Amino acid sequence: MRGKEALDLLQSLNTGHDGGFSSGHANSVKDMLARLETMVLMAADLPLPAIRSQIASAVDVMVHVARMRDKTRKITAIEEVDRFENGEIILNPLFAFRETKCPESRIGDRRKVEGSLERVGALKHREKLRLAGYDV
């Protein structure tokens, strides 16, 4: 995603229509927010607090997928974009990958990464799910 594409994504997510999906490359959810801010700054001369406010109102949940040392990809974090406060985007972690020790499980000459997503928090903003007919 380049600067103009990031700006277009942010604008389309803020139109009031439900739903949207995109991917980007970063080392964590927080890093992806910083990359998105940077890409929008490259495309538009807007103040950073305005960009952050737009991101916080446009994005509900972010999912981070990482390549593990055994070359597999795993979801390592799911975080809710909670709010924009004091110039910062506040995240609410929902799930985090916790690795389990399993030395006998191997892929080739490397130990296989095993584990699972564990709940670390609860979803705060449930109104969109309720309006969509989900029992939350």
DSSP file (Angstrom, degrees, kcal/mol; ACC not computed):
  #  RESIDUE AA STRUCTURE BP1 BP2  ACC     N-H-->O    O-->H-N    N-H-->O    O-->H-N    TCO  KAPPA ALPHA  PHI   PSI    X-CA   Y-CA   Z-CA
    1    1 A M              0   0    0      0, 0.0     2,-0.2     0, 0.0    24,-0.1   0.000 360.0 360.0 360.0 134.4    0.0    0.0    0.0
    2    2 A R     >  -     0   0    0      1,-0.0     4,-2.6    38,-0.0     5,-0.2  -0.502 360.0 -87.3-106.0 178.1    1.3    3.4   -0.9
    3    3 A G  H  > S+     0   0    0      1,-0.2     4,-2.3     2,-0.2    40,-0.3   0.905 125.6  43.9 -54.2 -51.6    0.5    6.9    0.4
    4    4 A K  H  > S+     0   0    0      1,-0.2     4,-2.6     2,-0.2    -1,-0.2   0.892 114.2  50.9 -64.2 -40.1   -2.4    7.6   -1.9
    5    5 A E  H  > S+     0   0    0      2,-0.2     4,-2.5     1,-0.2    -1,-0.2   0.887 109.7  50.4 -65.5 -38.1   -3.8    4.1   -1.5
    6    6 A A  H  X S+     0   0    0     -4,-2.6     4,-2.5     2,-0.2    -2,-0.2   0.910 111.6  48.1 -65.1 -42.1   -3.7    4.5    2.3
    7    7 A L  H  X S+     0   0    0     -4,-2.3     4,-2.4    -5,-0.2    -2,-0.2   0.918 111.9  49.3 -63.9 -43.3   -5.5    7.8    2.1
    8    8 A D  H  X S+     0   0    0     -4,-2.6     4,-2.6     2,-0.2    -2,-0.2   0.905 110.9  50.8 -61.8 -41.9   -8.1    6.3   -0.2
    9    9 A L  H  X S+     0   0    0     -4,-2.5     4,-2.4     2,-0.2    -2,-0.2   0.943 111.1  47.6 -60.5 -48.4   -8.6    3.4    2.2
   10   10 A L  H  X S+     0   0    0     -4,-2.5     4,-1.0     1,-0.2    -2,-0.2   0.899 113.1  48.4 -61.6 -41.7   -9.0    5.7    5.2
   11   11 A Q  H  < S+     0   0    0     -4,-2.4     3,-0.3     1,-0.2    -1,-0.2   0.907 112.1  48.4 -65.6 -41.6  -11.5    7.9    3.3
   12   12 A S  H >< S+     0   0    0     -4,-2.6     3,-1.2     1,-0.2     5,-0.4   0.871 109.3  52.7 -69.0 -35.0  -13.5    4.9    2.1
   13   13 A L  H 3< S+     0   0    0     -4,-2.4     3,-0.5     1,-0.2    -1,-0.2   0.746 107.8  53.4 -70.2 -21.7  -13.6    3.4    5.7
   14   14 A N  T 3< S+     0   0    0     -4,-1.0    -1,-0.2    -3,-0.3    -2,-0.2   0.169  79.7  95.1 -98.4  18.1  -15.0    6.7    7.0
   15   15 A T  S <  S-     0   0    0     -3,-1.2    -1,-0.2     2,-0.2    -2,-0.1   0.610 100.1-109.2 -83.9 -10.5  -17.9    7.0    4.5
   16   16 A G  S    S+     0   0    0     -3,-0.5     2,-0.3     1,-0.4    -2,-0.1   0.337  78.7 126.6  98.8  -7.6  -20.4    5.5    7.0
   17   17 A H        -     0   0    0     -5,-0.4    -1,-0.4     2,-0.1     2,-0.2  -0.671  62.6-115.9 -84.5 140.2  -20.8    2.2    5.1
   18   18 A D  S    S+     0   0    0     -2,-0.3    -1,-0.1    -3,-0.1    -5,-0.0  -0.498  71.4  29.6 -76.7 141.5  -20.2   -1.0    7.1
   19   19 A G        +     0   0    0     -2,-0.2     2,-0.3     1,-0.1    -2,-0.1   0.348  48.1 160.3  94.9 142.1  -17.3   -3.3    6.3
   20   20 A G        -     0   0    0      2,-0.0     2,-0.3    -7,-0.0    -1,-0.1  -0.823  13.4-163.2 174.6 152.1  -13.9   -3.0    4.8
   21   21 A F        +     0   0    0     -2,-0.3     2,-0.3     2,-0.0     0, 0.0  -0.993  14.8 158.2-150.7 138.9  -10.7   -5.1    4.8
   22   22 A S        -     0   0    0     -2,-0.3     2,-0.3     2,-0.0    -2,-0.0  -0.971  22.8-140.8-152.9 165.5   -7.1   -4.4    4.0
   23   23 A S        +     0   0    0     -2,-0.3     2,-0.3     2,-0.0    -2,-0.0  -0.943  18.8 170.7-130.1 155.5   -3.7   -5.7    4.6
   24   24 A G        -     0   0    0     -2,-0.3     2,-0.5     2,-0.1     8,-0.1  -0.930  32.7-107.2-151.9 172.2   -0.4   -4.1    5.3
   25   25 A H        +     0   0    0     -2,-0.3     2,-0.3   -24,-0.1    -2,-0.0  -0.936  53.5 124.7-115.9 121.8    3.1   -5.2    6.4
   26   26 A A        -     0   0    0     -2,-0.5     3,-0.1     9,-0.0    -2,-0.1  -0.963  62.2-111.0-161.9 170.3    4.4   -4.4    9.9
   27   27 A N  S    S-     0   0    0     -2,-0.3     2,-0.3     1,-0.1     3,-0.1   0.553  94.4  -2.4 -88.4  -8.8    5.9   -6.0   12.9
   28   28 A S  S  > S-     0   0    0      1,-0.1     4,-2.0    38,-0.0     5,-0.1  -0.966  78.7 -93.5-166.1 172.1    2.9   -5.5   15.2
   29   29 A V  H  > S+     0   0    0     -2,-0.3     4,-2.0     2,-0.2     5,-0.2   0.935 125.5  49.9 -62.1 -45.8   -0.5   -3.8   15.4
   30   30 A K  H  > S+     0   0    0      1,-0.2     4,-1.9     2,-0.2    -1,-0.2   0.899 109.7  50.9 -61.5 -41.1    1.1   -0.7   16.8
   31   31 A D  H  > S+     0   0    0      1,-0.2     4,-2.4     2,-0.2    -1,-0.2   0.870 107.0  54.6 -63.7 -36.3    3.7   -0.6   14.1
   32   32 A M  H  X S+     0   0    0     -4,-2.0     4,-2.6     2,-0.2    -2,-0.2   0.889 105.8  52.0 -66.2 -38.0    1.0   -1.0   11.4
   33   33 A L  H  X S+     0   0    0     -4,-2.0     4,-2.4     2,-0.2    -1,-0.2   0.924 110.4  48.6 -61.6 -43.0   -0.8    2.1   12.8
   34   34 A A  H  X S+     0   0    0     -4,-1.9     4,-2.3     2,-0.2    -2,-0.2   0.897 111.6  49.5 -64.1 -40.1    2.4    4.0   12.6
   35   35 A R  H  X S+     0   0    0     -4,-2.4     4,-2.7     2,-0.2    -2,-0.2   0.916 110.2  50.7 -64.3 -42.6    2.9    2.9    9.0
   36   36 A L  H  X S+     0   0    0     -4,-2.6     4,-2.3     2,-0.2    -2,-0.2   0.919 110.4  49.6 -61.6 -44.0   -0.6    3.8    8.1
   37   37 A E  H  X S+     0   0    0     -4,-2.4     4,-2.5     1,-0.2    -1,-0.2   0.934 112.1  48.4 -57.6 -47.3   -0.1    7.3    9.6
   38   38 A T  H  X S+     0   0    0     -4,-2.3     4,-1.7     1,-0.2    -2,-0.2   0.902 110.5  50.4 -62.6 -42.8    3.2    7.7    7.6
   39   39 A M  H  X S+     0   0    0     -4,-2.7     4,-0.9     1,-0.2    -1,-0.2   0.903 111.6  47.7 -65.1 -40.0    1.6    6.6    4.3
   40   40 A V  H >X S+     0   0    0     -4,-2.3     4,-1.9     1,-0.2     3,-0.8   0.910 109.1  54.5 -66.4 -40.5   -1.3    9.0    4.7
   41   41 A L  H 3< S+     0   0    0     -4,-2.5    -1,-0.2     1,-0.2    -2,-0.2   0.838 104.3  55.6 -60.1 -32.9    1.2   11.8    5.6
   42   42 A M  H 3< S+     0   0    0     -4,-1.7    -1,-0.2     1,-0.2    -2,-0.2   0.779 114.8  39.0 -69.1 -25.4    3.0   11.1    2.4
   43   43 A A  H << S+     0   0    0     -4,-0.9     2,-0.4    -3,-0.8    -2,-0.2   0.687 121.5  30.7 -99.4 -20.9   -0.2   11.6    0.4
   44   44 A A     <  -     0   0    0     -4,-1.9     2,-1.6    -5,-0.1    -1,-0.2  -0.996  68.8-126.9-144.9 144.1   -1.8   14.5    2.1
   45   45 A D        +     0   0    0     -2,-0.4    -4,-0.1    -3,-0.1    -3,-0.1  -0.624  60.3 139.0 -88.9  79.0   -0.7   17.6    4.1
   46   46 A L        -     0   0    0     -2,-1.6     2,-0.1    -6,-0.1    -2,-0.1  -0.901  59.1-100.8-121.8 149.7   -2.8   16.9    7.2
   47   47 A P    >>  -     0   0    0      0, 0.0     4,-1.8     0, 0.0     3,-0.7  -0.459  32.1-121.7 -68.9 143.9   -2.0   17.3   10.8
   48   48 A L  H 3> S+     0   0    0      1,-0.3     4,-2.8     2,-0.2     5,-0.2   0.867 110.6  56.7 -56.0 -41.9   -1.0   14.0   12.5
   49   49 A P  H 3> S+     0   0    0      0, 0.0     4,-2.2     0, 0.0    -1,-0.3   0.868 106.7  51.0 -60.1 -33.3   -3.8   14.3   15.2
   50   50 A A  H <> S+     0   0    0     -3,-0.7     4,-2.1     2,-0.2    -2,-0.2   0.905 111.1  47.5 -68.2 -41.0   -6.4   14.6   12.4
   51   51 A I  H  X S+     0   0    0     -4,-1.8     4,-2.5     2,-0.2     5,-0.2   0.936 112.8  48.5 -64.6 -46.3   -5.0   11.4   10.7
   52   52 A R  H  X S+     0   0    0     -4,-2.8     4,-2.7     1,-0.2    -2,-0.2   0.898 110.4  51.4 -62.1 -40.5   -5.0    9.5   14.0
   53   53 A S  H  X S+     0   0    0     -4,-2.2     4,-1.7    -5,-0.2    -1,-0.2   0.906 110.5  49.0 -62.3 -41.5   -8.5   10.6   14.8
   54   54 A Q  H  X S+     0   0    0     -4,-2.1     4,-1.5     2,-0.2    -2,-0.2   0.902 111.8  48.7 -65.1 -41.5   -9.6    9.4   11.3
   55   55 A I  H  X S+     0   0    0     -4,-2.5     4,-2.7     1,-0.2     3,-0.3   0.940 110.0  51.7 -62.5 -46.9   -7.9    6.0   11.8
   56   56 A A  H  < S+     0   0    0     -4,-2.7    -1,-0.2     1,-0.2    -2,-0.2   0.835 114.2  43.1 -61.9 -33.1   -9.4    5.6   15.2
   57   57 A S  H  < S+     0   0    0     -4,-1.7    -1,-0.2    -5,-0.2    -2,-0.2   0.724 118.8  44.3 -84.3 -20.0  -12.9    6.2   13.9
   58   58 A A  H  < S+     0   0    0     -4,-1.5     2,-0.5    -3,-0.3    -2,-0.2   0.814 104.0  63.3 -92.2 -33.7  -12.4    4.1   10.8
   59   59 A V     <  +     0   0    0     -4,-2.7     3,-0.1    -5,-0.2    -1,-0.1  -0.813  47.8 171.8-104.2 130.0  -10.7    1.0   12.1
   60   60 A D        +     0   0    0     -2,-0.5    21,-3.0     1,-0.3     2,-0.4   0.867  67.5   9.5 -97.5 -51.0  -12.4   -1.4   14.6
   61   61 A V  E     -A   80   0A   0     19,-0.3     2,-0.4     2,-0.0    -1,-0.3  -0.980  58.0-158.8-137.4 142.8  -10.2   -4.4   14.9
   62   62 A M  E     -A   79   0A   0     17,-3.1    17,-2.8    -2,-0.4     2,-0.5  -0.981   5.4-159.4-124.2 138.2   -6.7   -5.3   13.7
   63   63 A V  E     -A   78   0A   0     -2,-0.4     2,-0.5    15,-0.2    15,-0.2  -0.967   7.5-154.0-117.3 127.3   -5.3   -8.8   13.3
   64   64 A H  E     -A   77   0A   0     13,-3.1    12,-2.7    -2,-0.5    13,-1.3  -0.900   7.8-170.1-106.4 127.0   -1.5   -9.3   13.2
   65   65 A V  E     -A   75   0A   0     -2,-0.5     2,-0.3    10,-0.3    10,-0.2  -0.956  10.4-170.7-112.9 130.3   -0.1  -12.4   11.4
   66   66 A A  E     -A   74   0A   0      8,-2.7     8,-2.4    -2,-0.5     2,-0.6  -0.899  26.1-122.0-123.1 150.7    3.6  -13.1   11.9
   67   67 A R  E     -A   73   0A   0     -2,-0.3     6,-0.2     6,-0.2     2,-0.1  -0.813  36.2-145.2 -87.3 124.9    6.1  -15.5   10.3
   68   68 A M    >   -     0   0    0      4,-3.6     3,-2.1    -2,-0.6    -1,-0.0  -0.318  27.7 -97.5 -87.7 171.7    7.4  -17.7   13.0
   69   69 A R  T 3  S+     0   0    0      1,-0.3    -1,-0.1     2,-0.1    43,-0.0   0.717 124.8  58.1 -64.6 -20.5   11.0  -19.1   13.3
   70   70 A D  T 3  S-     0   0    0      2,-0.1    -1,-0.3    40,-0.0     3,-0.1   0.290 120.7-110.2 -90.4  11.0    9.8  -22.4   11.8
   71   71 A K  S <  S+     0   0    0     -3,-2.1     2,-0.1     1,-0.3    -2,-0.1   0.443  79.6 126.0  76.3   3.4    8.6  -20.4    8.7
   72   72 A T        -     0   0    0     -5,-0.1    -4,-3.6     1,-0.0     2,-0.4  -0.491  57.6-128.0 -82.3 161.9    4.9  -21.0    9.5
   73   73 A R  E     +A   67   0A   0     -6,-0.2     2,-0.3    -2,-0.1    -6,-0.2  -0.931  30.4 175.7-111.7 137.0    2.5  -18.0    9.8
   74   74 A K  E     -A   66   0A   0     -8,-2.4    -8,-2.7    -2,-0.4     2,-0.5  -0.986  38.9-108.5-138.6 148.1    0.3  -17.6   12.8
   75   75 A I  E     +A   65   0A   0     -2,-0.3   -10,-0.3   -10,-0.2     3,-0.1  -0.674  39.5 174.6 -70.6 122.4   -2.1  -15.0   14.1
   76   76 A T  E     +     0   0A   0    -12,-2.7    21,-2.3    -2,-0.5     2,-0.3   0.588  57.4  15.0-109.9 -15.2   -0.2  -13.5   17.0
   77   77 A A  E     -AB  64  96A   0    -13,-1.3   -13,-3.1    19,-0.2     2,-0.4  -0.968  46.1-168.9-160.0 143.3   -2.5  -10.7   18.1
   78   78 A I  E     +AB  63  95A   0     17,-2.1    16,-2.8    -2,-0.3    17,-1.9  -0.985  24.3 177.5-129.8 121.9   -6.0   -9.4   17.7
   79   79 A E  E     -AB  62  93A   0    -17,-2.8   -17,-3.1    -2,-0.4     2,-0.4  -0.977  23.8-136.9-132.7 140.4   -6.5   -5.9   19.0
   80   80 A E  E     -AB  61  92A   0     12,-2.8    12,-3.0    -2,-0.4     2,-0.9  -0.741  22.3-126.2 -90.0 137.6   -9.5   -3.5   19.1
   81   81 A V  E     - B   0  91A   0    -21,-3.0    10,-0.2    -2,-0.4     3,-0.1  -0.786  35.1-178.0 -81.8 109.3   -9.0    0.1   18.2
   82   82 A D  E     -     0   0A   0      8,-2.1     2,-0.3    -2,-0.9    -1,-0.2   0.968  43.1 -46.8 -79.8 -57.5  -10.5    1.6   21.3
   83   83 A R  E     - B   0  90A   0      7,-1.3     7,-3.3     2,-0.1     2,-0.5  -0.976  43.6-102.1-167.2 172.2  -10.4    5.3   21.0
   84   84 A F  E     + B   0  89A   0     -2,-0.3     2,-0.4     5,-0.2     5,-0.2  -0.970  47.9 164.6-110.3 120.5   -8.4    8.5   20.2
   85   85 A E  E >   - B   0  88A   0      3,-2.9     3,-1.9    -2,-0.5    -2,-0.1  -0.993  58.8  -8.5-145.5 131.4   -7.3   10.2   23.4
   86   86 A N  T 3  S-     0   0    0     -2,-0.4    -1,-0.1     1,-0.3     3,-0.1   0.853 128.6 -52.6  52.0  40.0   -4.7   12.9   24.1
   87   87 A G  T 3  S+     0   0    0      1,-0.2     2,-0.3   -38,-0.1    -1,-0.3   0.499 119.5 101.5  80.4   4.0   -3.4   12.7   20.5
   88   88 A E  E <  S-B   85   0A   0     -3,-1.9    -3,-2.9   -36,-0.0     2,-0.6  -0.899  72.0-122.8-123.9 149.9   -2.9    8.9   20.6
   89   89 A I  E     -B   84   0A   0     -2,-0.3     2,-0.5    -5,-0.2    -5,-0.2  -0.815  29.8-147.3 -87.6 124.6   -4.7    5.9   19.3
   90   90 A I  E     -B   83   0A   0     -7,-3.3    -8,-2.1    -2,-0.6    -7,-1.3  -0.833  11.2-156.3 -98.1 126.6   -5.5    3.6   22.3
   91   91 A L  E     -B   81   0A   0     -2,-0.5   -10,-0.2   -10,-0.2   -12,-0.0  -0.746   8.6-152.9-102.1 149.5   -5.6   -0.1   21.5
   92   92 A N  E     -B   80   0A   0    -12,-3.0   -12,-2.8    -2,-0.3     2,-0.1  -0.922  19.5-139.5-120.3 101.7   -7.4   -2.8   23.5
   93   93 A P  E     +B   79   0A   0      0, 0.0   -14,-0.2     0, 0.0     3,-0.1  -0.398  27.0 171.5 -62.9 133.0   -5.7   -6.2   23.2
   94   94 A L  E     +     0   0A   0    -16,-2.8    26,-2.9     1,-0.4    27,-1.5   0.777  63.2  11.3-108.2 -46.1   -8.2   -9.0   22.8
   95   95 A F  E     -BC  78 119A   0    -17,-1.9   -17,-2.1    24,-0.3    -1,-0.4  -0.982  59.0-172.5-137.4 147.0   -6.1  -12.1   21.9
   96   96 A A  E     -BC  77 118A   0     22,-2.1    22,-2.7    -2,-0.3     2,-0.4  -0.997  29.9-113.0-138.6 143.5   -2.4  -12.9   22.0
   97   97 A F  E     - C   0 117A   0    -21,-2.3     2,-0.5    -2,-0.3    20,-0.2  -0.604  28.9-165.5 -76.0 129.3   -0.4  -15.9   20.8
   98   98 A R  E     - C   0 116A   0     18,-2.7    18,-1.8    -2,-0.4     2,-0.2  -0.972  13.0-139.7-118.4 119.3    1.1  -17.9   23.6
   99   99 A E  E     - C   0 115A   0     -2,-0.5     2,-0.3    16,-0.2    16,-0.3  -0.530  12.1-151.0 -78.4 141.5    3.7  -20.4   22.6
  100  100 A T  E     - C   0 114A   0     14,-2.9    14,-0.6    -2,-0.2     2,-0.5  -0.846  21.8-111.7-108.8 150.6    3.8  -23.8   24.3
  101  101 A K        +     0   0    0     -2,-0.3    12,-0.1    12,-0.1    14,-0.0  -0.691  46.8 153.5 -83.4 125.1    6.9  -25.9   24.8
  102  102 A C    >   +     0   0    0     -2,-0.5     3,-1.5    10,-0.2    10,-0.2  -0.538  11.3 175.2-149.8  76.6    7.0  -29.0   22.7
  103  103 A P  T 3  S+     0   0    0      0, 0.0     9,-0.1     0, 0.0    -1,-0.1   0.724  76.2  59.4 -64.3 -23.0   10.6  -30.1   22.0
  104  104 A E  T 3  S+     0   0    0      7,-0.1     2,-0.7     2,-0.0    -2,-0.0   0.670  85.8  87.4 -80.7 -13.8    9.7  -33.4   20.2
  105  105 A S    <   +     0   0    0     -3,-1.5     7,-2.3     7,-0.2     2,-0.3  -0.759  61.9 168.5 -89.3 116.4    7.6  -31.6   17.5
  106  106 A R  E     -D  111   0B   0     -2,-0.7     2,-0.5     5,-0.3     5,-0.2  -0.922  36.5-152.9-132.2 152.5    9.9  -30.6   14.7
  107  107 A I  E >  S-D  110   0B   0      3,-3.2     3,-2.3    -2,-0.3     2,-0.3  -0.969  78.3 -50.2-118.6 110.1    9.8  -29.4   11.1
  108  108 A G  T 3  S-     0   0    0     -2,-0.5     4,-0.1     1,-0.3    -2,-0.0  -0.466 122.9 -22.2  61.0-124.3   13.0  -30.5    9.4
  109  109 A D  T 3  S+     0   0    0     -2,-0.3     2,-0.3    -3,-0.1    -1,-0.3   0.305 124.2  85.9-100.3   9.6   15.8  -29.5   11.7
  110  110 A R  E <  S-D  107   0B   0     -3,-2.3    -3,-3.2   -40,-0.1     2,-0.3  -0.848  84.0-109.8-111.2 146.8   13.8  -26.8   13.5
  111  111 A R  E     -D  106   0B   0     -2,-0.3    -5,-0.3    -5,-0.2     2,-0.2  -0.575  40.3-116.6 -70.4 130.1   11.5  -27.1   16.5
  112  112 A K        -     0   0    0     -7,-2.3     2,-0.6    -2,-0.3   -10,-0.2  -0.458  23.3-122.9 -69.1 136.2    7.9  -26.5   15.4
  113  113 A V        +     0   0    0     -2,-0.2     2,-0.3   -12,-0.1   -12,-0.1  -0.728  39.0 176.0 -82.6 119.6    6.3  -23.4   16.9
  114  114 A E  E     +C  100   0A   0     -2,-0.6   -14,-2.9   -14,-0.6     2,-0.3  -0.923  19.0 100.1-124.8 151.4    3.1  -24.5   18.7
  115  115 A G  E     -C   99   0A   0     -2,-0.3     2,-0.3   -16,-0.3   -16,-0.2  -0.978  47.9-112.7 165.4-165.8    0.7  -22.6   20.8
  116  116 A S  E     -C   98   0A   0    -18,-1.8   -18,-2.7    -2,-0.3     2,-0.4  -0.981  29.5 -92.3-154.1 163.2   -2.6  -20.9   20.7
  117  117 A L  E     -C   97   0A   0     -2,-0.3     2,-0.4   -20,-0.2   -20,-0.2  -0.685  42.9-162.6 -77.8 130.5   -4.4  -17.6   20.8
  118  118 A E  E     -C   96   0A   0    -22,-2.7   -22,-2.1    -2,-0.4     2,-0.3  -0.939  23.3-111.7-117.4 139.6   -5.4  -16.8   24.3
  119  119 A R  E     +C   95   0A   0     -2,-0.4   -24,-0.3   -24,-0.2     3,-0.1  -0.507  38.9 166.7 -67.7 129.4   -8.0  -14.2   25.3
  120  120 A V        +     0   0    0    -26,-2.9     2,-0.3    -2,-0.3   -25,-0.2   0.425  63.4   4.7-121.1  -6.6   -6.3  -11.3   27.1
  121  121 A G  S    S-     0   0    0    -27,-1.5     2,-0.4   -29,-0.1    -1,-0.2  -0.953  71.5-104.1-163.3 178.7   -9.1   -8.8   27.1
  122  122 A A        -     0   0    0     -2,-0.3     2,-0.2    -3,-0.1   -27,-0.0  -0.912  37.9-101.5-120.5 145.0  -12.8   -8.2   26.2
  123  123 A L        -     0   0    0     -2,-0.4     3,-0.1     1,-0.2   -29,-0.0  -0.430  32.2-172.8 -62.0 128.9  -14.3   -6.4   23.3
  124  124 A K  S    S+     0   0    0      1,-0.2     2,-1.0    -2,-0.2    -1,-0.2   0.843  70.5  58.3 -92.5 -40.6  -15.4   -2.9   24.4
  125  125 A H        +     0   0    0      1,-0.2    -1,-0.2   -65,-0.1     4,-0.2  -0.780  55.9 148.7-100.6  98.3  -17.3   -1.6   21.4
  126  126 A R     >  +     0   0    0     -2,-1.0     4,-2.4    -3,-0.1     3,-0.2   0.440  40.8  97.9-107.9  -3.1  -20.1   -4.1   20.6
  127  127 A E  H  > S+     0   0    0      1,-0.2     4,-2.5     2,-0.2     5,-0.2   0.860  82.5  51.8 -61.4 -38.1  -22.7   -1.9   19.1
  128  128 A K  H  > S+     0   0    0      2,-0.2     4,-1.3     1,-0.2    -1,-0.2   0.898 110.8  48.9 -65.2 -38.7  -21.9   -2.7   15.5
  129  129 A L  H  4>S+     0   0    0     -3,-0.2     5,-2.6     2,-0.2     4,-0.2   0.916 111.5  49.4 -65.8 -42.5  -22.1   -6.4   16.2
  130  130 A R  H ><5S+     0   0    0     -4,-2.4     3,-1.6     1,-0.2    -2,-0.2   0.919 109.6  51.2 -61.6 -43.4  -25.5   -6.0   17.9
  131  131 A L  H 3<5S+     0   0    0     -4,-2.5    -1,-0.2     1,-0.3    -2,-0.2   0.780 106.1  56.2 -64.8 -26.4  -26.8   -3.9   15.0
  132  132 A A  T 3<5S-     0   0    0     -4,-1.3    -1,-0.3    -5,-0.2    -2,-0.2   0.445 126.3-101.1 -85.2  -0.1  -25.7   -6.7   12.7
  133  133 A G  T < 5S+     0   0    0     -3,-1.6     2,-0.3     1,-0.3    -3,-0.2   0.566  75.1 139.7  96.3   9.6  -27.7   -9.2   14.6
  134  134 A Y      < -     0   0    0     -5,-2.6     2,-0.9    -6,-0.2    -1,-0.3  -0.691  52.7-129.6 -88.7 140.3  -25.0  -10.9   16.7
  135  135 A D              0   0    0     -2,-0.3    -5,-0.1     1,-0.2    -1,-0.0  -0.782 360.0 360.0 -87.3 105.6  -25.7  -11.7   20.3
  136  136 A V              0   0    0     -2,-0.9    -1,-0.2   -10,-0.1    -6,-0.0   0.390 360.0 360.0-114.3 360.0  -22.8  -10.3   22.2
